[in-house]
Each structure stands twice: as structure tokens, then as C-alpha cells.
């Protein structure tokens, strides 16, 4: 298992290097000189501009800059200076990261729970009305833009019924709360954005689990379990679902980028102070270094999440853990 | 049930594309015109307002109109009353000068007609998604074809490139591209395609690899067909069905992404009324005028649902291997 962990981590490195290279090439290919991108449209005297350009090494040939930038970002974690906030980008991002991790993590949990429940329920009542109703409902949610569902939820549940706060991570005066109250307050603020992000993406997982459960239900081992006297619930959850969940882990790894992308607009809609909203505000103030760093960090999240999904799959499936290809006897 | 859903989807889509194409012929109000910011502001769906037909052919909107004994008309706009003399009216009897124009879907905060904005928005949103999906499938097919045919280093490089693109969350990548290159209509199409070609590339490559060693391809090669001829006439058609399905589902996906991008103000630049822009307009007036953000969202959801239904129908018809068997 340890060897597998190392191997997967090593395999992720070229991807990360590729992301860094891609971002560098995109910035290089952008119209306008790098100094202009760095400084935006601020009125800066030419001699100051020249000094800044020299200080950042922007007058160097691209290859040299690429190597230096790679070293700075990958080895020392230096991401540059946020002009709009007057602070190092790394620090700005570090402040925003926990909120994004919390939102995306909670959304992932909702996604998993809802997707699995949806898949099992529609498989259990296949062809009957719960299957159809849930199928239509999940497909409808899947077809709606998550940010719009967020707006509608704010309109009806927050502003209309007052059930949830319309945005932000905490109530006014939350600093005075005790730790438990604080956690409850946070969960209350988290419920809408995480719930919507998780639910709008659950349909794909639900379908996958459904067909997995249905396929497993037709297998010999299910007949065996039934012959040994196992009950319907035990067969459905203990045998069929267990087999259907294995391949679903891979799908979860694939839907991570979707969740991280979705968290961006969701953060904007719910005024959630995470990385996505940070990147969005940075764009509005032409603060390219922040957008760039947020893009890199979001990719890192996805790559790490994919490695984690692979390892989880290996931990759950002895065939992979032992290094034998899937499907081999 | 399924077939009915798909026919419904196809029908809706045909109607949507038809109305979008014919929008200029439907006698709609100008989607960008702001004829009266005072009276027509934030009208709810199905609203009718009072108006006076003027002799020149135009309309003067009002909160209240009153016929005066001398043949002139008084109209109230906000707190103020103003008087229109008989000579400026389109006719003497109320039937001639009085109008009650209908705003089927209401208006926005600038008094722009939402029905025409929604239909003209369909032109923008559908055009962008169709073009982006077409471009994405074309680029993806070319990449996959190159990777599958060239093999070796080129194959590894191209496929690792696809892995890299798949590892960057698309919205962040789109944001970065817009930050660097600036928002524009053509740019939106380009960046949407540039961030979505990977699925088609993988699909075509897999198809090429499985077809390349088949007898009919060998036979074509033995008969002296050039590499390009084999690739385009013998290999690519094998991938046509899955590509068609991928392209269709890509339209739905792109429609959603375009709306996100436009909602953030980074997609199709206003005043083009793309559906995402319409929702962005409505966000600020959510409490006062819920319909402005609600209606375009419903349009997006219905269209995405329809496109997905059609895509799945196509998959079951042309690509039964991957079809959902349940």
C-alpha cells in the first residue's frame, strides 16, 4: 500500500508540472506586455514601471523566467504580490482556502450521500413511481445552473421564509458565541450553499449507482446471499450497493473539478469568503497574480483529490491493492 | 415515458431554435430599448400599462390617464400630471388614443421588455453554445485522431495535455483566460471550446486505437490508400456516432457554463442579452422583481434538459454500447 501511495503521488507530479506550464504559456501568450498585466491600468510613471519590470525580472527571456517562476512557485511557494490587497498572494490565498475547503468538502458529502441514496432508491423501486419521480427531479436539478438555484433558494428560503441566512459564513456578533453555538451558526450558514452545490451535481452519481446496483442485483452472489436467507435490505445495501460503490469512487474523483468550479459561482452568490470569490474579485480589480494563484491552487486541490480517490479505491478493492488489474481472477 | 420525454425535448428544442432564429420577425419590442424608465420599470409578468397613442405614431406611457372635457388627455407619470393637447393625440375618441400594451413577461429595472430580451438572449446563448460545442468537438477529434495515428511520444504528450486540462477546474481556467484576454463574444466561444475538447479527444483516440488493427483498415492500406485517406474515410467515421452524442451533450454543458460566465460578468459582454446576463441583471433586484432572475433560469434549465434528452436519445440510437440499459 505504501508503494502504491508513493507511485500515485509521483504520477501526479507531471500533471502539476503541466498545469504550471500551461498557466505560464497562457500568460506569455496574452496580449500586452507583462508589465501591463502586472500593473493593470494603473497610471504609473515610465521609470517606475521600468524599475518594477526589472525587479520582477520581466525583461528576461521567457525560458529563464519560466525556470525562475517554476522554482519560486513549486519550491518556495512564492506566488507574487496582490496589488489590489497590498499583501503577498500566498497569504491572501491561505486566508481564503479554509472557507473553500469547508464548502467543497461539505458539498462533496452532500453529493455522495444524495447520489448514493438516489441510486439505491431508484434501483430499489425500479420502474415504479419513486424511480420516475426521483429521476425527473434529479434530472431537473442537474439541468439548472447551480448559481441560479442558489439565487432561487435565497429568494424563497432566505428572504421569503427566513429559514436560512442569505449569505456569509457567520451571523453578526458571532464572535461572542461559545464554540458550540459558533459551530451551529456556521453549519446554518453552510447548509444552503453546500446543499445546493452537492444536490445539483448528484444526478450523475445517482444514475451511476443505480445502474451499478441493478447490475449487481443480477449477479450470482446475490442469488447466493438470498439462498442463505439474507433479507431484502441486507442484500440491497450490504451486497449490491457495496459492489456498485467501488466504481463510483472513480466517478467521484472525476466530479471533483466540477465541485471546485461550482464552488466558485456558489461563493459569489452566497458571499462566501473563499478562493472562488477571491479570484472573482481579483478579476474585477485586474489583479492577475491572484487569479493565477487561485487557478493553480484549485488544480492542486483536484489533483490531490484524484490521488485520494485512487487510494480510497485501492483501499476498498484488494484486487487493485495487490497490484493485479481489475477484473483479473 | 422515455421516448415521450425525448420527443418532448426535441420538440422544445426545435421551437426554441425556431423562435430564436425568427425573433426579429416576431414583432417584438427592441430588447435594448428603454422607452420609459419611469412607468415601465420592474413590471411583473402579464402587466398591462396605460398609454396614450400620439399623433406621430409613438406611445406615451402613464400610470393613469384621464380624458378631459376639452378633448385633451391628462396623464399621470409618477407624482406629476401632464396634459396632451388634442392635436398631439392619434384620434379624438378614447378608442383611438387609448392603448393598454401588454408586457407578457414583464420588464426589468430599465423598463426593457423581458420577453424580447429572453428571445433575443436565446439567440446569443444558443449561438455561443452551439459554436463552442462544434469547435470543441472538432478540436478534440483532431487531437484524438493525431494522438491515435501518430502514437508514441506524440500520443503521450497529447494525452498528458488532456489530463492537465482536465485537472484545472474549468471555471477557474475560464476566469484566468478572461482575465488575460478580456471578455468578448468570440472570446467566450474560444475559451469555452479551449476548456472542453478533452472528452472528444479521448473518445476519438480510443476509437482509432480499436479500429486501426481491424481487417478493413488493413485492407484499405494494402490497397494503397494514403494515411490521410485511411484516417478520414475509414477511421473517423467509426467515431462519428459517439462524437455526435458528445457534441450534443457538450451543448448542454456549455450552455450552463456560458450562463455562469456571463452571470459573473465575464462572458458575453452586455448589452448583448445572453441568459446569464439576464440573471445577473435580476440578481440585484431579487426582492423587488423576482421574475427578472427567475425566467431566464427556467429557460436555461428547460433548454439544457431538452438538449440532454435529445443527446441521450441519439446515444441510444447510434451508440448502443454505452447506452443506459436500465
Interface residues (C-beta under 8 A of the other chain):
Chain A: X14 X15 X16 X18 X19 X21 X22 X23 X26 X27 X30 X31 X37 X126 X132 X139 X140 X142 X143 X144 X145 X146 X147 X148 X149 X151 X152 X154 X155 X159 X207 X210 X211 X214 X257 X258 X260 X261 X262 X264 X265 X268 X269 X276 X279 X280 X282 X283 X284 X286 X288 X291 X292 X294 X295 X298 X299 X301 X302 X303 X306
Chain B: X1 X160 X161 X163 X164 X165 X166 X167 X168 X169 X170 X171 X172 X173 X175 X176 X177 X178 X179 X180 X181 X252 X256 X259 X260 X263 X264 X265 X266 X276 X279 X282 X283 X286 X287 X290 X293 X294 X297 X300 X301 X302 X304 X305 X308 X324 X325 X326
